[in-house]
Every structure is written in C-alpha cells, then in structure tokens.
Amino acid sequence: MTDQIPAEYALVLAAILFALGLAGVLVRRNILFILISLEIMLNAAGLALIAAGARWGEPDGQIMFLLVLATAGAEVSVGLALVLQLYKQFRTLDIDAASRMKG
C-alpha cells in the first residue's frame, strides 16, 4: 500500500517557496543572498512541474525539471562570475556597487 502526498500540498509548498524566494530577491542587498533566493524560486518551479506531472501521470514534469536544472546550472556559473568580478573591483558584495560597473 503506497500513500502518496496529494498534488495540492506539493503545489502549495511550491507557492510558499516561490514567495519566499521572491521576497528574498526584493528585500536583500547582498548579491549572494539574491542568487540563493533565485535558486529557491527555480526549485519551487521544478517542484510544481513534478507535482503536476505526477498528478496527470505523465513524465513531462520530470523532463521539464531537467530543463530547470540546466537553467540553474547556467545561472550559478554566470552568477559566480559576476560575484567574483564585483568583489574583485569593489571589495563588497552589495548590489548597489554593481550599478557603478562600466563595461
């Protein structure tokens, strides 16, 4: 006998995680915390995709989650490069310092 978690619970959890990540992006000034909040938002979207796919009995949600994971990997690599460049030039991780960067 296998008991499954209802899809509504997973979607509510995904919505809560997404809201927490969005609040972190809007409130924080440190670029590391902003990147972590973006990762939380991507994971919430992935959880929603998997829950929807499980609800309909299709593997499409898991396939789309692989796309979310690839996007998260690209975001981490670009974000880390930006963090290192920001710290190298300004010796701070405050996001307001990024507005002074000239390319």
N, C-alpha and C positions, 0 to 999 in steps of 0.2 A: 504494500500500500504506500503510494508516494503522495505526500501532501505538497501541493505547490502554493507558492505565495500568489495571491491574486494580482493581476496586472495593474489594477488601480493603485495598489500600495506601492508598487515599483514606480509608477508614473508620478505619484505624489512625492515620493522620495527624490525622484529626478527633478521635479519642480522646485523642491526645497533646496537641493544642492545648487541648481542653476541660479536661484535667487541669492543664495549666499555668495556664490562666485561673482554675480553681477554687483552685489553690494561691495565686495572686496575691490573690484575694479574701479568703482566710482568713488570710494572713500579713501583708499590707500594712496600714499605719495611715493612709496618705495617701489622701485621697478621689479624687485624680486617678488614682493607680495602680489603685485599686479599679474605677473606671469603665473604664479601659483593659482591665483583666482581664475585665470583663463583656463588652466588645466582642469580645475574643478568644474567649470562650465562645460568643457569638452567631454569630461567623464559623465556629467549629467545627461548630455545629449546622447552619448553612447548607451547609457542605461535605459533611456527612453526608447531608443531604437531596438535594443534587445528585448525589452518588455513587450513592445508592440509586436515584434516578430514572434515571440513565444505565445502571445495571445492568439495570433492568427495561425500558428503552427507552420510558419514559413521561415526559412533560413535567411531571408533578406535582411533582417535586422542585424544579424551577426556579420553579414557581408558588409553592410554599411558601417558597422562598428570598426571593421578593419580600415575603412577609409578615414574614420575619425582618428584612429591610432596613427595612421600615416601623417595626417594633418598635425597631430600633436607632436610627433617627432620632428617635423619640419619647423613647427613653432618653437620648440625647445632649442633647436640649433641656431635659428636666427635670433631668438631672444637672448641666448647666452652670448652670442657675438655682440649684440647691442649692449648688454650689461658690461661686458669686458671693455668695450670701447668707451662707454660712458664713464666707467670707473678710471680707466687709464687717463682720460683727458681732464676730468673734473674732480677726481678723488671723492666722489659721492655717488650714491645710488638714488638720489632724489630725482623724480621725474621732471621737475621744473628745470633742471640743468640740461635736459635733452632739448629744450626749446632754444638753447643757445648754440647747439651744434650746427655748424655750417659745413656743407658738403662740396 
